[in-house]
């Protein structure tokens, strides 16, 4: 990961106890649910943001169909309103 990054960083611990740090590529909502697109040197992952009280948790997505639909919707949004350099 680049050290000159200005993106927010999050640390994720998987079910096996492995800890990885990710840059937050994007946060977005679809169908009333919140999602986070995260990136590190190993690639990009898409996770659901769930809330319990005042805490937020990232949960992996199991459904390939759900992942595909979210990525398609995200790409449409990016194409419609590209970020400025």
N, CA, C and O atoms as a DFTB+ gen file, in Angstrom:
340 C
 N C O
     1  1       0.842      -1.165       0.000
     2  2       0.000       0.000       0.000
     3  2       0.890       1.231       0.000
     4  3       1.964       1.228       0.602
     5  1       0.449       2.270      -0.667
     6  2       1.242       3.489      -0.751
     7  2       1.220       4.241       0.572
     8  3       0.191       4.287       1.245
     9  1       2.343       4.824       0.945
    10  2       2.411       5.612       2.169
    11  2       1.867       7.016       1.965
    12  3       1.546       7.686       2.947
    13  1       1.748       7.494       0.711
    14  2       1.285       8.856       0.446
    15  2      -0.232       8.913       0.287
    16  3      -0.763       9.940      -0.137
    17  1      -0.924       7.859       0.608
    18  2      -2.368       7.787       0.450
    19  2      -3.067       8.723       1.424
    20  3      -2.627       8.906       2.559
    21  1      -4.177       9.320       0.954
    22  2      -4.974      10.182       1.814
    23  2      -6.301       9.520       2.165
    24  3      -7.159      10.153       2.781
    25  1      -6.481       8.283       1.792
    26  2      -7.710       7.565       2.088
    27  2      -7.717       7.089       3.537
    28  3      -6.671       6.900       4.157
    29  1      -8.935       6.900       4.056
    30  2      -9.075       6.344       5.401
    31  2      -8.598       4.902       5.396
    32  3      -8.716       4.194       4.396
    33  1      -8.059       4.482       6.529
    34  2      -7.590       3.110       6.688
    35  2      -8.450       2.396       7.718
    36  3      -8.854       2.982       8.722
    37  1      -8.725       1.120       7.457
    38  2      -9.429       0.283       8.417
    39  2      -8.648      -1.012       8.585
    40  3      -7.956      -1.459       7.670
    41  1      -8.769      -1.606       9.761
    42  2      -8.144      -2.882      10.034
    43  2      -9.244      -3.922      10.169
    44  3     -10.209      -3.732      10.909
    45  1      -9.088      -5.020       9.446
    46  2     -10.096      -6.081       9.431
    47  2      -9.458      -7.359       9.958
    48  3      -8.359      -7.736       9.551
    49  1     -10.166      -8.020      10.872
    50  2      -9.744      -9.319      11.379
    51  2     -10.715     -10.358      10.845
    52  3     -11.919     -10.266      11.087
    53  1     -10.203     -11.349      10.117
    54  2     -11.093     -12.363       9.546
    55  2     -11.421     -13.443      10.568
    56  3     -10.945     -13.412      11.702
    57  1     -12.245     -14.400      10.145
    58  2     -12.704     -15.451      11.059
    59  2     -11.570     -16.348      11.562
    60  3     -11.739     -17.062      12.551
    61  1     -10.425     -16.318      10.894
    62  2      -9.267     -17.115      11.319
    63  2      -8.304     -16.321      12.193
    64  3      -7.273     -16.837      12.623
    65  1      -8.651     -15.051      12.453
    66  2      -7.808     -14.210      13.288
    67  2      -6.735     -13.450      12.536
    68  3      -5.925     -12.757      13.151
    69  1      -6.712     -13.566      11.209
    70  2      -5.745     -12.827      10.402
    71  2      -6.143     -11.352      10.353
    72  3      -7.307     -11.025      10.121
    73  1      -5.180     -10.472      10.572
    74  2      -5.428      -9.039      10.589
    75  2      -4.832      -8.429       9.320
    76  3      -3.669      -8.661       8.990
    77  1      -5.663      -7.634       8.606
    78  2      -5.200      -6.954       7.396
    79  2      -5.662      -5.508       7.430
    80  3      -6.736      -5.196       7.945
    81  1      -4.842      -4.634       6.876
    82  2      -5.205      -3.226       6.782
    83  2      -5.636      -2.922       5.355
    84  3      -5.031      -3.399       4.396
    85  1      -6.695      -2.117       5.226
    86  2      -7.252      -1.742       3.935
    87  2      -7.441      -0.240       3.851
    88  3      -7.663       0.429       4.860
    89  1      -7.349       0.290       2.621
    90  2      -7.766       1.657       2.336
    91  2      -9.251       1.609       1.995
    92  3      -9.709       0.671       1.343
    93  1     -10.003       2.612       2.433
    94  2     -11.410       2.694       2.075
    95  2     -11.495       3.339       0.698
    96  3     -11.243       4.533       0.540
    97  1     -11.850       2.539      -0.285
    98  2     -11.974       3.003      -1.664
    99  2     -13.288       3.761      -1.852
   100  3     -13.329       4.791      -2.524
   101  1     -14.376       3.234      -1.244
   102  2     -15.683       3.875      -1.383
   103  2     -16.632       3.366      -0.308
   104  3     -16.524       2.227       0.146
   105  1     -17.556       4.220       0.088
   106  2     -18.683       3.861       0.939
   107  2     -19.931       4.233       0.165
   108  3     -20.016       5.333      -0.382
   109  1     -20.916       3.318       0.111
   110  2     -22.137       3.622      -0.634
   111  2     -23.303       2.805      -0.106
   112  3     -23.126       1.827       0.621
   113  1     -24.500       3.231      -0.489
   114  2     -25.716       2.537      -0.082
   115  2     -26.443       2.015      -1.300
   116  3     -26.404       2.606      -2.378
   117  1     -27.115       0.880      -1.097
   118  2     -27.949       0.306      -2.143
   119  2     -29.052      -0.497      -1.457
   120  3     -28.789      -1.309      -0.571
   121  1     -30.280      -0.256      -1.880
   122  2     -31.440      -0.956      -1.313
   123  2     -31.507      -0.847       0.205
   124  3     -31.859      -1.810       0.886
   125  1     -31.168       0.326       0.734
   126  2     -31.254       0.564       2.168
   127  2     -30.139      -0.049       2.999
   128  3     -30.186       0.008       4.228
   129  1     -29.140      -0.633       2.354
   130  2     -28.000      -1.243       3.051
   131  2     -26.733      -0.446       2.739
   132  3     -26.612       0.145       1.666
   133  1     -25.800      -0.436       3.676
   134  2     -24.530       0.267       3.488
   135  2     -23.416      -0.725       3.166
   136  3     -23.370      -1.830       3.707
   137  1     -22.519      -0.302       2.271
   138  2     -21.419      -1.160       1.829
   139  2     -20.118      -0.370       1.794
   140  3     -20.120       0.854       1.661
   141  1     -19.011      -1.089       1.916
   142  2     -17.682      -0.493       1.835
   143  2     -16.860      -1.266       0.813
   144  3     -16.839      -2.496       0.815
   145  1     -16.190      -0.530      -0.050
   146  2     -15.238      -1.128      -0.981
   147  2     -13.856      -0.820      -0.409
   148  3     -13.493       0.342      -0.224
   149  1     -13.099      -1.869      -0.133
   150  2     -11.803      -1.750       0.518
   151  2     -10.707      -2.285      -0.386
   152  3     -10.928      -3.212      -1.164
   153  1      -9.502      -1.685      -0.277
   154  2      -8.401      -2.112      -1.139
   155  2      -7.106      -2.206      -0.336
   156  3      -6.828      -1.377       0.530
   157  1      -6.332      -3.227      -0.647
   158  2      -4.960      -3.317      -0.144
   159  2      -4.101      -3.920      -1.245
   160  3      -4.555      -4.069      -2.379
   161  1      -2.862      -4.266      -0.916
   162  2      -1.945      -4.785      -1.938
   163  2      -2.407      -6.114      -2.529
   164  3      -1.957      -6.500      -3.608
   165  1      -3.303      -6.817      -1.832
   166  2      -3.798      -8.104      -2.321
   167  2      -4.998      -7.971      -3.247
   168  3      -5.350      -8.926      -3.941
   169  1      -5.630      -6.804      -3.269
   170  2      -6.786      -6.616      -4.139
   171  2      -7.875      -5.796      -3.477
   172  3      -7.642      -5.102      -2.487
   173  1      -9.070      -5.888      -4.045
   174  2     -10.224      -5.122      -3.593
   175  2     -11.290      -6.077      -3.077
   176  3     -11.540      -7.128      -3.668
   177  1     -11.915      -5.698      -1.963
   178  2     -13.003      -6.497      -1.405
   179  2     -14.205      -5.594      -1.155
   180  3     -14.068      -4.391      -0.932
   181  1     -15.370      -6.196      -1.197
   182  2     -16.613      -5.504      -0.952
   183  2     -17.234      -6.102       0.301
   184  3     -17.389      -7.319       0.399
   185  1     -17.593      -5.243       1.271
   186  2     -18.152      -5.727       2.529
   187  2     -19.391      -4.919       2.903
   188  3     -19.519      -3.749       2.542
   189  1     -20.285      -5.557       3.621
   190  2     -21.485      -4.904       4.110
   191  2     -21.162      -4.251       5.452
   192  3     -20.444      -4.822       6.273
   193  1     -21.703      -3.040       5.667
   194  2     -21.529      -2.330       6.928
   195  2     -22.780      -2.568       7.761
   196  3     -23.882      -2.191       7.363
   197  1     -22.603      -3.191       8.912
   198  2     -23.729      -3.447       9.803
   199  2     -23.528      -2.668      11.093
   200  3     -22.402      -2.476      11.552
   201  1     -24.640      -2.223      11.670
   202  2     -24.585      -1.457      12.912
   203  2     -25.230      -2.234      14.041
   204  3     -26.271      -2.869      13.870
   205  1     -24.591      -2.170      15.200
   206  2     -25.134      -2.725      16.434
   207  2     -24.941      -1.658      17.492
   208  3     -23.828      -1.425      17.964
   209  1     -26.041      -1.009      17.861
   210  2     -25.936       0.111      18.790
   211  2     -25.159       1.236      18.144
   212  3     -25.508       1.686      17.053
   213  1     -24.104       1.699      18.807
   214  2     -23.269       2.774      18.259
   215  2     -22.060       2.245      17.497
   216  3     -21.243       3.029      17.015
   217  1     -21.935       0.921      17.382
   218  2     -20.778       0.308      16.725
   219  2     -21.111      -0.106      15.294
   220  3     -22.249      -0.453      14.979
   221  1     -20.107      -0.061      14.449
   222  2     -20.243      -0.533      13.069
   223  2     -19.287      -1.699      12.861
   224  3     -18.172      -1.716      13.383
   225  1     -19.757      -2.682      12.076
   226  2     -18.964      -3.861      11.770
   227  2     -18.986      -4.104      10.271
   228  3     -19.984      -3.833       9.604
   229  1     -17.875      -4.619       9.743
   230  2     -17.808      -5.011       8.338
   231  2     -18.041      -6.508       8.257
   232  3     -17.429      -7.286       8.989
   233  1     -18.933      -6.904       7.359
   234  2     -19.302      -8.306       7.197
   235  2     -19.077      -8.696       5.743
   236  3     -19.508      -7.988       4.833
   237  1     -18.407      -9.817       5.524
   238  2     -18.166     -10.302       4.167
   239  2     -19.455     -10.685       3.466
   240  3     -20.433     -11.062       4.111
   241  1     -19.453     -10.588       2.149
   242  2     -20.609     -10.961       1.339
   243  2     -20.421     -12.379       0.820
   244  3     -19.372     -12.707       0.266
   245  1     -21.416     -13.204       0.996
   246  2     -21.355     -14.594       0.565
   247  2     -21.823     -14.780      -0.878
   248  3     -21.280     -15.609      -1.607
   249  1     -22.823     -14.017      -1.284
   250  2     -23.466     -14.210      -2.576
   251  2     -22.691     -13.543      -3.711
   252  3     -22.486     -12.329      -3.709
   253  1     -22.267     -14.352      -4.673
   254  2     -21.594     -13.802      -5.855
   255  2     -22.542     -12.908      -6.651
   256  3     -22.116     -11.915      -7.242
   257  1     -23.826     -13.261      -6.666
   258  2     -24.824     -12.450      -7.373
   259  2     -24.937     -11.073      -6.734
   260  3     -24.979     -10.062      -7.436
   261  1     -24.985     -11.029      -5.400
   262  2     -25.062      -9.750      -4.689
   263  2     -23.821      -8.911      -4.975
   264  3     -23.932      -7.712      -5.235
   265  1     -22.640      -9.529      -4.929
   266  2     -21.399      -8.815      -5.221
   267  2     -21.428      -8.228      -6.626
   268  3     -21.062      -7.071      -6.832
   269  1     -21.860      -9.022      -7.580
   270  2     -21.911      -8.589      -8.971
   271  2     -22.869      -7.410      -9.151
   272  3     -22.544      -6.442      -9.838
   273  1     -24.044      -7.494      -8.538
   274  2     -25.023      -6.411      -8.634
   275  2     -24.486      -5.128      -8.015
   276  3     -24.669      -4.046      -8.572
   277  1     -23.829      -5.242      -6.874
   278  2     -23.264      -4.067      -6.215
   279  2     -22.154      -3.434      -7.045
   280  3     -22.094      -2.212      -7.179
   281  1     -21.281      -4.263      -7.597
   282  2     -20.195      -3.734      -8.422
   283  2     -20.720      -3.083      -9.696
   284  3     -20.197      -2.057     -10.130
   285  1     -21.755      -3.675     -10.299
   286  2     -22.372      -3.076     -11.487
   287  2     -22.974      -1.719     -11.153
   288  3     -22.776      -0.753     -11.889
   289  1     -23.714      -1.640     -10.040
   290  2     -24.335      -0.378      -9.625
   291  2     -23.266       0.665      -9.295
   292  3     -23.417       1.838      -9.636
   293  1     -22.195       0.243      -8.636
   294  2     -21.106       1.160      -8.306
   295  2     -20.462       1.705      -9.584
   296  3     -20.191       2.901      -9.681
   297  1     -20.221       0.836     -10.554
   298  2     -19.604       1.274     -11.806
   299  2     -20.495       2.267     -12.545
   300  3     -19.999       3.242     -13.108
   301  1     -21.799       2.029     -12.548
   302  2     -22.737       2.963     -13.185
   303  2     -22.662       4.324     -12.505
   304  3     -22.648       5.354     -13.179
   305  1     -22.614       4.338     -11.169
   306  2     -22.531       5.587     -10.430
   307  2     -21.223       6.323     -10.725
   308  3     -21.226       7.541     -10.900
   309  1     -20.116       5.599     -10.780
   310  2     -18.820       6.212     -11.067
   311  2     -18.819       6.786     -12.485
   312  3     -18.324       7.892     -12.704
   313  1     -19.358       6.055     -13.432
   314  2     -19.418       6.541     -14.813
   315  2     -20.275       7.793     -14.931
   316  3     -19.977       8.680     -15.732
   317  1     -21.338       7.867     -14.136
   318  2     -22.250       9.009     -14.189
   319  2     -21.661      10.257     -13.533
   320  3     -21.998      11.377     -13.915
   321  1     -20.788      10.069     -12.555
   322  2     -20.201      11.201     -11.829
   323  2     -18.746      10.889     -11.488
   324  3     -18.424      10.603     -10.335
   325  1     -17.862      10.944     -12.496
   326  2     -16.460      10.604     -12.241
   327  2     -15.804      11.583     -11.262
   328  3     -16.143      12.766     -11.227
   329  1     -14.868      11.073     -10.477
   330  2     -14.134      11.898      -9.508
   331  2     -13.193      12.832     -10.240
   332  3     -12.678      12.513     -11.312
   333  1     -12.980      13.993      -9.638
   334  2     -12.033      14.941     -10.212
   335  2     -10.638      14.620      -9.718
   336  3     -10.464      14.150      -8.594
   337  1      -9.640      14.873     -10.558
   338  2      -8.237      14.640     -10.153
   339  2      -7.728      15.772      -9.291
   340  3      -6.576      15.749      -8.859
